[in-house]
Amino acid sequence: MEPTGLIVWLIIGAIAGWLAGLIMKGRGFGVLGNIVVGIIGAFIGGWLLGSLGVFAGGILGSIITAVIGAVVLLFIVGLIKRA
């Protein structure tokens, strides 16, 4: 992976994690944690949407996919924390 690709991944992860934290009402994990949640969310979102036959292209599509996955991830983490 080239350095600019890594930077783009980190930026998308940060945006997705931050937005997911807002959507899930403050369940973010700080800047680094949100980047990790966003990147993991991108994989989850890509898998979920791909399973449904939905594909989004471009940077905006990547952010939306990552946010959906990050919200799902934060929801699951919230369920585990409650148990």
C-alpha positions in Angstrom: 0.0 0.0 0.0 1.4 3.4 -0.9 1.6 6.1 1.7 -1.1 8.3 0.3 -3.5 5.3 0.3 -2.7 4.7 4.0 -3.4 8.4 4.7 -6.7 8.2 2.9 -7.7 5.1 4.9 -6.8 6.9 8.2 -8.8 10.0 7.2 -11.9 7.9 6.2 -11.5 5.9 9.4 -11.4 9.0 11.5 -14.4 10.6 9.8 -16.4 7.3 9.9 -15.5 6.7 13.6 -16.4 10.3 14.6 -19.7 10.2 12.7 -20.6 6.8 14.2 -19.8 8.1 17.7 -22.2 11.0 17.0 -24.9 8.7 15.7 -24.5 6.4 18.6 -24.7 9.3 21.1 -21.2 9.7 22.4 -20.0 6.1 22.2 -16.7 7.2 20.5 -13.3 6.2 21.8 -11.2 9.3 21.2 -9.3 10.2 18.0 -7.2 7.0 17.7 -10.0 4.8 18.9 -12.4 6.4 16.4 -9.9 5.8 13.6 -9.7 2.1 14.5 -13.5 1.8 14.9 -13.9 3.5 11.5 -11.4 1.2 9.7 -12.9 -1.9 11.3 -16.3 -0.5 10.4 -15.2 -0.1 6.8 -14.6 -3.9 6.7 -17.8 -4.7 8.4 -19.8 -2.3 6.3 -18.2 -3.6 3.1 -19.0 -7.1 4.1 -22.6 -6.3 5.1 -23.5 -4.2 2.1 -21.7 -6.6 -0.2 -23.8 -9.4 1.2 -26.9 -7.4 0.4 -25.6 -6.7 -3.1 -25.2 -2.9 -2.4 -22.0 -1.3 -3.5 -21.0 2.4 -3.1 -18.1 3.9 -5.0 -15.9 6.9 -4.4 -14.7 8.6 -1.2 -18.3 9.4 -0.2 -19.4 5.9 -0.7 -16.4 4.6 1.3 -17.3 7.0 4.2 -20.9 5.9 4.2 -20.0 2.2 4.1 -17.5 2.7 6.9 -20.0 4.7 9.0 -22.6 2.0 8.6 -20.1 -0.7 9.7 -18.8 1.5 12.6 -22.3 2.1 13.9 -22.9 -1.7 13.8 -19.6 -2.2 15.6 -20.4 0.4 18.3 -23.8 -1.2 18.8 -22.3 -4.6 19.3 -19.7 -3.2 21.7 -22.5 -1.5 23.6 -24.3 -4.8 23.9 -21.2 -6.6 25.2 -20.5 -3.8 27.7 -24.0 -4.1 29.1 -23.8 -7.8 29.6 
